[in-house]
């Protein structure tokens, strides 16, 4: 996410606390937040793919993603 987009998220958050947002600004804020979360989760997943856990026998194994339980 570009720095300008993060600044815009923060600007909208400040405006929401002070004077409120228009309907268009509220939609923009939701879209920017959703994009930020998608990118954050993708980056975190890539980071976790690089993590290796040391086993009792001294070997290293990658983390295994658990399946969601509904």
Backbone as XML, in Angstrom:
<?xml version="1.0"?>
<chain id="A" units="angstrom">
  <residue number="1" name="UNK">
    <atom name="N" x="0.851" y="-1.167" z="0.000"/>
    <atom name="CA" x="0.000" y="0.000" z="0.000"/>
    <atom name="C" x="0.901" y="1.236" z="0.000"/>
  </residue>
  <residue number="2" name="UNK">
    <atom name="N" x="0.546" y="2.187" z="-0.783"/>
    <atom name="CA" x="1.353" y="3.391" z="-0.916"/>
    <atom name="C" x="1.169" y="4.308" z="0.284"/>
  </residue>
  <residue number="3" name="UNK">
    <atom name="N" x="2.192" y="5.087" z="0.539"/>
    <atom name="CA" x="2.180" y="5.988" z="1.689"/>
    <atom name="C" x="0.997" y="6.960" z="1.630"/>
  </residue>
  <residue number="4" name="UNK">
    <atom name="N" x="0.669" y="7.430" z="0.436"/>
    <atom name="CA" x="-0.438" y="8.375" z="0.281"/>
    <atom name="C" x="-1.755" y="7.745" z="0.710"/>
  </residue>
  <residue number="5" name="UNK">
    <atom name="N" x="-1.925" y="6.458" z="0.429"/>
    <atom name="CA" x="-3.159" y="5.781" z="0.815"/>
    <atom name="C" x="-3.252" y="5.637" z="2.329"/>
  </residue>
  <residue number="6" name="UNK">
    <atom name="N" x="-2.145" y="5.349" z="2.978"/>
    <atom name="CA" x="-2.138" y="5.240" z="4.439"/>
    <atom name="C" x="-2.426" y="6.609" z="5.059"/>
  </residue>
  <residue number="7" name="UNK">
    <atom name="N" x="-1.829" y="7.647" z="4.491"/>
    <atom name="CA" x="-2.114" y="8.995" z="4.976"/>
    <atom name="C" x="-3.590" y="9.338" z="4.812"/>
  </residue>
  <residue number="8" name="UNK">
    <atom name="N" x="-4.180" y="8.888" z="3.714"/>
    <atom name="CA" x="-5.610" y="9.152" z="3.478"/>
    <atom name="C" x="-6.470" y="8.399" z="4.499"/>
  </residue>
  <residue number="9" name="UNK">
    <atom name="N" x="-6.109" y="7.177" z="4.824"/>
    <atom name="CA" x="-6.838" y="6.415" z="5.850"/>
    <atom name="C" x="-6.809" y="7.187" z="7.168"/>
  </residue>
  <residue number="10" name="UNK">
    <atom name="N" x="-5.635" y="7.670" z="7.544"/>
    <atom name="CA" x="-5.496" y="8.412" z="8.793"/>
    <atom name="C" x="-6.261" y="9.733" z="8.753"/>
  </residue>
  <residue number="11" name="UNK">
    <atom name="N" x="-6.230" y="10.394" z="7.613"/>
    <atom name="CA" x="-6.960" y="11.654" z="7.460"/>
    <atom name="C" x="-8.467" y="11.425" z="7.633"/>
  </residue>
  <residue number="12" name="UNK">
    <atom name="N" x="-8.972" y="10.383" z="7.018"/>
    <atom name="CA" x="-10.403" y="10.082" z="7.133"/>
    <atom name="C" x="-10.767" y="9.690" z="8.564"/>
  </residue>
  <residue number="13" name="UNK">
    <atom name="N" x="-9.883" y="8.985" z="9.253"/>
    <atom name="CA" x="-10.148" y="8.603" z="10.639"/>
    <atom name="C" x="-10.230" y="9.836" z="11.532"/>
  </residue>
  <residue number="14" name="UNK">
    <atom name="N" x="-9.312" y="10.780" z="11.330"/>
    <atom name="CA" x="-9.342" y="12.023" z="12.113"/>
    <atom name="C" x="-10.615" y="12.818" z="11.822"/>
  </residue>
  <residue number="15" name="UNK">
    <atom name="N" x="-10.980" y="12.888" z="10.553"/>
    <atom name="CA" x="-12.168" y="13.643" z="10.171"/>
    <atom name="C" x="-13.421" y="13.002" z="10.757"/>
  </residue>
  <residue number="16" name="UNK">
    <atom name="N" x="-13.446" y="11.678" z="10.777"/>
    <atom name="CA" x="-14.607" y="10.971" z="11.323"/>
    <atom name="C" x="-14.796" y="11.312" z="12.802"/>
  </residue>
  <residue number="17" name="UNK">
    <atom name="N" x="-13.705" y="11.447" z="13.540"/>
    <atom name="CA" x="-13.771" y="11.764" z="14.967"/>
    <atom name="C" x="-14.186" y="13.211" z="15.225"/>
  </residue>
  <residue number="18" name="UNK">
    <atom name="N" x="-13.846" y="14.108" z="14.300"/>
    <atom name="CA" x="-14.104" y="15.522" z="14.544"/>
    <atom name="C" x="-15.422" y="15.994" z="13.949"/>
  </residue>
  <residue number="19" name="UNK">
    <atom name="N" x="-15.534" y="15.951" z="12.628"/>
    <atom name="CA" x="-16.723" y="16.516" z="11.984"/>
    <atom name="C" x="-17.621" y="15.475" z="11.336"/>
  </residue>
  <residue number="20" name="UNK">
    <atom name="N" x="-17.148" y="14.260" z="11.194"/>
    <atom name="CA" x="-17.930" y="13.216" z="10.537"/>
    <atom name="C" x="-17.591" y="13.110" z="9.064"/>
  </residue>
  <residue number="21" name="UNK">
    <atom name="N" x="-18.013" y="12.009" z="8.478"/>
    <atom name="CA" x="-17.716" y="11.739" z="7.066"/>
    <atom name="C" x="-18.978" y="11.804" z="6.231"/>
  </residue>
  <residue number="22" name="UNK">
    <atom name="N" x="-18.797" y="12.193" z="4.977"/>
    <atom name="CA" x="-19.897" y="12.091" z="4.031"/>
    <atom name="C" x="-20.057" y="10.618" z="3.659"/>
  </residue>
  <residue number="23" name="UNK">
    <atom name="N" x="-21.130" y="10.299" z="2.993"/>
    <atom name="CA" x="-21.358" y="8.912" z="2.583"/>
    <atom name="C" x="-20.245" y="8.429" z="1.650"/>
  </residue>
  <residue number="24" name="UNK">
    <atom name="N" x="-19.803" y="9.277" z="0.737"/>
    <atom name="CA" x="-18.741" y="8.917" z="-0.202"/>
    <atom name="C" x="-17.422" y="8.687" z="0.538"/>
  </residue>
  <residue number="25" name="UNK">
    <atom name="N" x="-17.140" y="9.527" z="1.536"/>
    <atom name="CA" x="-15.914" y="9.362" z="2.315"/>
    <atom name="C" x="-15.953" y="8.091" z="3.154"/>
  </residue>
  <residue number="26" name="UNK">
    <atom name="N" x="-17.124" y="7.765" z="3.684"/>
    <atom name="CA" x="-17.255" y="6.545" z="4.477"/>
    <atom name="C" x="-17.003" y="5.311" z="3.607"/>
  </residue>
  <residue number="27" name="UNK">
    <atom name="N" x="-17.505" y="5.333" z="2.396"/>
    <atom name="CA" x="-17.282" y="4.225" z="1.461"/>
    <atom name="C" x="-15.801" y="4.134" z="1.104"/>
  </residue>
  <residue number="28" name="UNK">
    <atom name="N" x="-15.188" y="5.289" z="0.835"/>
    <atom name="CA" x="-13.757" y="5.325" z="0.527"/>
    <atom name="C" x="-12.941" y="4.767" z="1.695"/>
  </residue>
  <residue number="29" name="UNK">
    <atom name="N" x="-13.312" y="5.141" z="2.917"/>
    <atom name="CA" x="-12.604" y="4.662" z="4.103"/>
    <atom name="C" x="-12.721" y="3.138" z="4.218"/>
  </residue>
  <residue number="30" name="UNK">
    <atom name="N" x="-13.905" y="2.601" z="3.997"/>
    <atom name="CA" x="-14.101" y="1.145" z="4.058"/>
    <atom name="C" x="-13.264" y="0.435" z="3.015"/>
  </residue>
  <residue number="31" name="UNK">
    <atom name="N" x="-13.225" y="0.971" z="1.795"/>
    <atom name="CA" x="-12.451" y="0.350" z="0.716"/>
    <atom name="C" x="-10.955" y="0.387" z="1.019"/>
  </residue>
  <residue number="32" name="UNK">
    <atom name="N" x="-10.470" y="1.526" z="1.516"/>
    <atom name="CA" x="-9.050" y="1.646" z="1.837"/>
    <atom name="C" x="-8.663" y="0.712" z="2.982"/>
  </residue>
  <residue number="33" name="UNK">
    <atom name="N" x="-9.513" y="0.622" z="3.991"/>
    <atom name="CA" x="-9.237" y="-0.281" z="5.107"/>
    <atom name="C" x="-9.222" y="-1.730" z="4.653"/>
  </residue>
  <residue number="34" name="UNK">
    <atom name="N" x="-10.172" y="-2.098" z="3.793"/>
    <atom name="CA" x="-10.227" y="-3.468" z="3.285"/>
    <atom name="C" x="-8.966" y="-3.792" z="2.484"/>
  </residue>
  <residue number="35" name="UNK">
    <atom name="N" x="-8.526" y="-2.861" z="1.656"/>
    <atom name="CA" x="-7.307" y="-3.057" z="0.871"/>
    <atom name="C" x="-6.105" y="-3.200" z="1.794"/>
  </residue>
  <residue number="36" name="UNK">
    <atom name="N" x="-6.027" y="-2.346" z="2.817"/>
    <atom name="CA" x="-4.925" y="-2.404" z="3.770"/>
    <atom name="C" x="-4.887" y="-3.767" z="4.455"/>
  </residue>
  <residue number="37" name="UNK">
    <atom name="N" x="-6.028" y="-4.263" z="4.909"/>
    <atom name="CA" x="-6.076" y="-5.559" z="5.585"/>
    <atom name="C" x="-5.690" y="-6.705" z="4.655"/>
  </residue>
  <residue number="38" name="UNK">
    <atom name="N" x="-6.138" y="-6.659" z="3.389"/>
    <atom name="CA" x="-5.763" y="-7.701" z="2.428"/>
    <atom name="C" x="-4.251" y="-7.744" z="2.259"/>
  </residue>
  <residue number="39" name="UNK">
    <atom name="N" x="-3.648" y="-6.573" z="2.079"/>
    <atom name="CA" x="-2.204" y="-6.510" z="1.873"/>
    <atom name="C" x="-1.445" y="-6.909" z="3.140"/>
  </residue>
  <residue number="40" name="UNK">
    <atom name="N" x="-1.925" y="-6.497" z="4.304"/>
    <atom name="CA" x="-1.291" y="-6.863" z="5.565"/>
    <atom name="C" x="-1.321" y="-8.376" z="5.749"/>
  </residue>
  <residue number="41" name="UNK">
    <atom name="N" x="-2.473" y="-8.984" z="5.511"/>
    <atom name="CA" x="-2.598" y="-10.435" z="5.682"/>
    <atom name="C" x="-1.716" y="-11.192" z="4.698"/>
  </residue>
  <residue number="42" name="UNK">
    <atom name="N" x="-1.637" y="-10.713" z="3.463"/>
    <atom name="CA" x="-0.782" y="-11.365" z="2.471"/>
    <atom name="C" x="0.683" y="-11.276" z="2.886"/>
  </residue>
  <residue number="43" name="UNK">
    <atom name="N" x="1.098" y="-10.119" z="3.369"/>
    <atom name="CA" x="2.484" y="-9.956" z="3.828"/>
    <atom name="C" x="2.768" y="-10.842" z="5.029"/>
  </residue>
  <residue number="44" name="UNK">
    <atom name="N" x="1.823" y="-10.928" z="5.958"/>
    <atom name="CA" x="2.013" y="-11.755" z="7.145"/>
    <atom name="C" x="2.100" y="-13.235" z="6.751"/>
  </residue>
  <residue number="45" name="UNK">
    <atom name="N" x="1.285" y="-13.649" z="5.822"/>
    <atom name="CA" x="1.324" y="-15.039" z="5.376"/>
    <atom name="C" x="2.670" y="-15.372" z="4.741"/>
  </residue>
  <residue number="46" name="UNK">
    <atom name="N" x="3.211" y="-14.460" z="3.931"/>
    <atom name="CA" x="4.526" y="-14.673" z="3.321"/>
    <atom name="C" x="5.610" y="-14.757" z="4.393"/>
  </residue>
  <residue number="47" name="UNK">
    <atom name="N" x="5.509" y="-13.923" z="5.410"/>
    <atom name="CA" x="6.477" y="-13.953" z="6.510"/>
    <atom name="C" x="6.409" y="-15.294" z="7.230"/>
  </residue>
  <residue number="48" name="UNK">
    <atom name="N" x="5.192" y="-15.749" z="7.509"/>
    <atom name="CA" x="5.031" y="-17.008" z="8.238"/>
    <atom name="C" x="5.485" y="-18.215" z="7.419"/>
  </residue>
  <residue number="49" name="UNK">
    <atom name="N" x="5.426" y="-18.114" z="6.098"/>
    <atom name="CA" x="5.916" y="-19.210" z="5.256"/>
    <atom name="C" x="7.416" y="-19.413" z="5.425"/>
  </residue>
  <residue number="50" name="UNK">
    <atom name="N" x="8.125" y="-18.358" z="5.816"/>
    <atom name="CA" x="9.580" y="-18.444" z="5.979"/>
    <atom name="C" x="9.980" y="-18.944" z="7.369"/>
  </residue>
  <residue number="51" name="UNK">
    <atom name="N" x="9.022" y="-19.047" z="8.282"/>
    <atom name="CA" x="9.329" y="-19.471" z="9.650"/>
    <atom name="C" x="9.535" y="-20.982" z="9.693"/>
  </residue>
  <residue number="52" name="UNK">
    <atom name="N" x="10.570" y="-21.382" z="10.402"/>
    <atom name="CA" x="10.838" y="-22.806" z="10.610"/>
    <atom name="C" x="10.870" y="-23.061" z="12.110"/>
  </residue>
  <residue number="53" name="UNK">
    <atom name="N" x="10.291" y="-24.187" z="12.532"/>
    <atom name="CA" x="10.219" y="-24.538" z="13.947"/>
    <atom name="C" x="11.189" y="-25.675" z="14.220"/>
  </residue>
  <residue number="54" name="UNK">
    <atom name="N" x="12.018" y="-25.475" z="15.232"/>
    <atom name="CA" x="12.979" y="-26.511" z="15.580"/>
    <atom name="C" x="12.266" y="-27.632" z="16.328"/>
  </residue>
  <residue number="55" name="UNK">
    <atom name="N" x="12.508" y="-28.844" z="15.877"/>
    <atom name="CA" x="11.915" y="-30.022" z="16.493"/>
    <atom name="C" x="12.822" y="-30.542" z="17.603"/>
  </residue>
  <residue number="56" name="UNK">
    <atom name="N" x="12.333" y="-31.489" z="18.377"/>
    <atom name="CA" x="13.103" y="-32.045" z="19.494"/>
    <atom name="C" x="14.395" y="-32.711" z="19.016"/>
  </residue>
  <residue number="57" name="UNK">
    <atom name="N" x="14.373" y="-33.261" z="17.802"/>
    <atom name="CA" x="15.566" y="-33.943" z="17.296"/>
    <atom name="C" x="16.559" y="-32.984" z="16.628"/>
  </residue>
  <residue number="58" name="UNK">
    <atom name="N" x="16.266" y="-31.695" z="16.651"/>
    <atom name="CA" x="17.182" y="-30.704" z="16.096"/>
    <atom name="C" x="16.899" y="-30.328" z="14.657"/>
  </residue>
  <residue number="59" name="UNK">
    <atom name="N" x="15.945" y="-30.972" z="14.013"/>
    <atom name="CA" x="15.590" y="-30.613" z="12.641"/>
    <atom name="C" x="14.620" y="-29.435" z="12.664"/>
  </residue>
  <residue number="60" name="UNK">
    <atom name="N" x="14.481" y="-28.830" z="11.504"/>
    <atom name="CA" x="13.556" y="-27.696" z="11.375"/>
    <atom name="C" x="12.464" y="-28.052" z="10.383"/>
  </residue>
  <residue number="61" name="UNK">
    <atom name="N" x="11.245" y="-27.717" z="10.749"/>
    <atom name="CA" x="10.109" y="-27.956" z="9.861"/>
    <atom name="C" x="9.325" y="-26.658" z="9.695"/>
  </residue>
  <residue number="62" name="UNK">
    <atom name="N" x="8.746" y="-26.462" z="8.508"/>
    <atom name="CA" x="7.961" y="-25.237" z="8.287"/>
    <atom name="C" x="6.647" y="-25.282" z="9.079"/>
  </residue>
  <residue number="63" name="UNK">
    <atom name="N" x="6.120" y="-24.098" z="9.340"/>
    <atom name="CA" x="4.808" y="-24.026" z="9.971"/>
    <atom name="C" x="3.766" y="-24.612" z="9.030"/>
  </residue>
  <residue number="64" name="UNK">
    <atom name="N" x="2.744" y="-25.212" z="9.579"/>
    <atom name="CA" x="1.666" y="-25.758" z="8.776"/>
    <atom name="C" x="0.414" y="-24.957" z="9.076"/>
  </residue>
  <residue number="65" name="UNK">
    <atom name="N" x="-0.227" y="-24.459" z="8.024"/>
    <atom name="CA" x="-1.427" y="-23.663" z="8.198"/>
    <atom name="C" x="-2.592" y="-24.553" z="8.609"/>
  </residue>
  <residue number="66" name="UNK">
    <atom name="N" x="-3.253" y="-24.174" z="9.688"/>
    <atom name="CA" x="-4.411" y="-24.935" z="10.142"/>
    <atom name="C" x="-5.619" y="-24.579" z="9.284"/>
  </residue>
  <residue number="67" name="UNK">
    <atom name="N" x="-6.474" y="-25.554" z="9.084"/>
    <atom name="CA" x="-7.704" y="-25.280" z="8.352"/>
    <atom name="C" x="-8.706" y="-24.638" z="9.277"/>
  </residue>
  <residue number="68" name="UNK">
    <atom name="N" x="-9.533" y="-23.753" z="8.706"/>
    <atom name="CA" x="-10.550" y="-23.068" z="9.502"/>
    <atom name="C" x="-11.632" y="-24.052" z="9.929"/>
  </residue>
  <residue number="69" name="UNK">
    <atom name="N" x="-12.080" y="-23.890" z="11.162"/>
    <atom name="CA" x="-13.177" y="-24.700" z="11.662"/>
    <atom name="C" x="-14.397" y="-23.794" z="11.757"/>
  </residue>
  <residue number="70" name="UNK">
    <atom name="N" x="-15.431" y="-24.161" z="11.047"/>
    <atom name="CA" x="-16.657" y="-23.317" z="11.044"/>
    <atom name="C" x="-17.612" y="-23.737" z="12.080"/>
  </residue>
</chain>
